[in-house]
């Protein structure tokens, strides 16, 4: 669990978490080690045997393993399975998901975990909100695109493209600004990606097909989790959702649907989040002001066409908003 303890749970509840953390699974990190083996083994095996499996089955398996890999990268950022940052980075650096250098994602995500800046544009690099100033500068067609992105269907189909455009823009900016650290990350990412694409070509699997039919849908799956994952609220404790999702999504997202628990205790490993939540369900639902949803299907029913109101942040300060 790390050295940080929740400020929002009673001593009895914290003692329960300490008992969980003292168990063999938590101390050994065995579930995460097995997860690493499963994801890497499944991803490379699905590619290597794609002709035997058939293109469609192999593609579906690769979508799953690629989306799962992105969940694993998040776990690596938070200090699992080891406390050695460079070793965790080795497990997350291969660009199996194509688009994001691990180091840039790590830096952005750790900034996202600054408690009191959560959802605030500029301060939170993962915020979907905009400042008043930036929203006012948008043209009507740009606002229509943002409203479309804020529907559930738009989040799946359009949001990945907007993220990709923004990410590639950051790559260009890194080289234009001679940001050496970011340049090195992008160069390493590009070389590794070129190697993966060369191997795909040698075994007859089209890299273009991988990008369009595997990587993009996998990124879209991650947008299911992030849909209304955070909301603007005066109380920082009310900004992260509890989503009581079904087994399929819990496995794919490594229990990050219990997002309020994760932001409260970011050091808790993925296999402990559900246990912590179930033991302290009432406390967490109270602390996040009832920001609770009974599965992602509820979001789909409510917002498949209607846009969720994630536009101007009520507390946004001057500066640029983030897609």
SULDAKA-V223555 format. One record per backbone hydrogen bond with DSSP energy under -1.0 kcal/mol. CO is the residue of the C=O (numbers start at 1). NH is the residue of the N-H. E is the energy in kcal/mol with one decimal. If there is no record, write none. Layout:
BEGIN
((CO | NH | E) (CO | NH | E))
END
This chain:
BEGIN
((10 | 14 | -2.3) (11 | 15 | -2.3) (12 | 16 | -1.5) (13 | 17 | -1.7) (14 | 18 | -2.3) (15 | 19 | -2.0) (16 | 20 | -2.1) (17 | 21 | -2.6) (18 | 22 | -1.3) (20 | 23 | -1.4) (23 | 27 | -2.2) (24 | 28 | -2.9) (25 | 29 | -1.7) (29 | 33 | -2.1) (30 | 34 | -2.7) (31 | 35 | -1.9) (32 | 36 | -2.4) (33 | 37 | -2.0) (34 | 38 | -2.5) (35 | 39 | -2.9) (36 | 40 | -2.4) (37 | 41 | -2.5) (38 | 42 | -2.8) (39 | 43 | -2.6) (40 | 44 | -2.3) (41 | 45 | -2.1) (42 | 46 | -2.2) (43 | 47 | -1.6) (44 | 48 | -2.8) (45 | 49 | -2.3) (47 | 50 | -1.5) (49 | 53 | -2.8) (50 | 54 | -2.7) (54 | 58 | -2.3) (55 | 59 | -2.4) (56 | 60 | -2.5) (57 | 61 | -2.4) (58 | 62 | -2.5) (59 | 63 | -2.2) (60 | 64 | -1.9) (61 | 65 | -2.7) (62 | 66 | -2.5) (63 | 67 | -2.3) (64 | 68 | -2.7) (65 | 69 | -2.0) (66 | 70 | -1.5) (67 | 71 | -1.5) (68 | 72 | -2.2) (69 | 73 | -2.6) (70 | 74 | -1.5) (71 | 75 | -1.6) (72 | 76 | -2.5) (73 | 77 | -1.9) (74 | 78 | -1.2) (75 | 80 | -1.2) (76 | 79 | -1.6) (84 | 88 | -2.2) (85 | 89 | -2.3) (86 | 90 | -1.4) (87 | 91 | -1.2) (94 | 96 | -2.1) (95 | 98 | -1.2) (97 | 99 | -1.6) (101 | 105 | -2.1) (102 | 106 | -2.9) (103 | 107 | -2.3) (104 | 108 | -2.4) (105 | 109 | -2.8) (106 | 110 | -2.4) (107 | 111 | -1.6) (108 | 112 | -1.7) (111 | 114 | -1.6) (114 | 117 | -1.3) (115 | 118 | -1.2) (117 | 120 | -1.9) (120 | 124 | -2.8) (121 | 123 | -2.1) (124 | 127 | -1.9) (129 | 322 | -1.4) (130 | 313 | -3.2) (131 | 135 | -2.4) (132 | 136 | -2.1) (133 | 137 | -1.0) (139 | 143 | -2.1) (140 | 144 | -2.0) (141 | 145 | -1.8) (142 | 146 | -2.1) (143 | 147 | -2.5) (144 | 148 | -2.3) (145 | 149 | -2.6) (146 | 150 | -1.4) (148 | 151 | -1.7) (150 | 308 | -2.5) (151 | 155 | -2.3) (152 | 156 | -1.3) (153 | 157 | -2.5) (154 | 158 | -2.4) (154 | 159 | -1.9) (158 | 162 | -2.0) (159 | 163 | -2.5) (160 | 164 | -2.5) (161 | 165 | -2.5) (162 | 166 | -2.3) (163 | 167 | -2.7) (164 | 168 | -2.8) (165 | 169 | -2.0) (166 | 170 | -1.9) (167 | 171 | -1.7) (168 | 172 | -2.2) (169 | 173 | -2.4) (170 | 174 | -2.0) (171 | 175 | -1.6) (172 | 176 | -2.4) (173 | 177 | -2.7) (174 | 179 | -2.7) (178 | 180 | -1.3) (179 | 183 | -2.9) (180 | 184 | -2.6) (181 | 185 | -1.9) (182 | 186 | -2.4) (183 | 187 | -2.6) (184 | 188 | -2.6) (185 | 189 | -2.4) (186 | 190 | -2.8) (187 | 191 | -2.4) (188 | 192 | -2.4) (189 | 193 | -2.4) (190 | 194 | -2.4) (191 | 195 | -2.0) (192 | 196 | -2.2) (193 | 197 | -2.6) (194 | 198 | -2.2) (195 | 199 | -2.0) (196 | 200 | -2.4) (197 | 201 | -2.3) (198 | 202 | -1.9) (199 | 203 | -1.7) (200 | 205 | -2.7) (201 | 204 | -1.2) (206 | 210 | -2.2) (207 | 211 | -2.5) (208 | 212 | -2.6) (209 | 213 | -3.2) (210 | 214 | -1.5) (210 | 215 | -3.1) (211 | 216 | -1.8) (214 | 218 | -2.3) (215 | 219 | -2.4) (216 | 220 | -2.3) (217 | 221 | -2.0) (218 | 222 | -1.4) (221 | 224 | -1.1) (222 | 226 | -1.6) (226 | 229 | -1.6) (229 | 241 | -2.2) (235 | 238 | -2.1) (236 | 239 | -1.4) (239 | 231 | -1.6) (241 | 260 | -1.5) (242 | 293 | -2.3) (243 | 245 | -2.2) (246 | 250 | -2.2) (247 | 251 | -2.6) (248 | 252 | -2.2) (249 | 253 | -2.8) (250 | 255 | -2.3) (253 | 256 | -1.5) (255 | 258 | -1.8) (257 | 243 | -2.6) (257 | 259 | -1.7) (258 | 262 | -1.8) (259 | 263 | -2.4) (260 | 264 | -1.5) (261 | 265 | -2.9) (265 | 268 | -2.0) (269 | 272 | -2.3) (272 | 276 | -2.3) (273 | 277 | -2.4) (274 | 278 | -3.0) (275 | 279 | -1.9) (276 | 280 | -1.3) (280 | 284 | -2.5) (281 | 285 | -2.5) (282 | 286 | -1.9) (283 | 287 | -2.5) (284 | 288 | -1.9) (285 | 290 | -2.7) (286 | 289 | -1.4) (288 | 291 | -1.2) (290 | 292 | -2.1) (291 | 242 | -1.9) (293 | 244 | -2.6) (293 | 295 | -1.2) (295 | 298 | -1.2) (296 | 300 | -2.2) (297 | 301 | -2.5) (298 | 302 | -1.9) (299 | 303 | -2.9) (300 | 304 | -1.2) (303 | 152 | -3.6) (308 | 310 | -2.1) (311 | 130 | -3.1) (313 | 316 | -1.4))
END
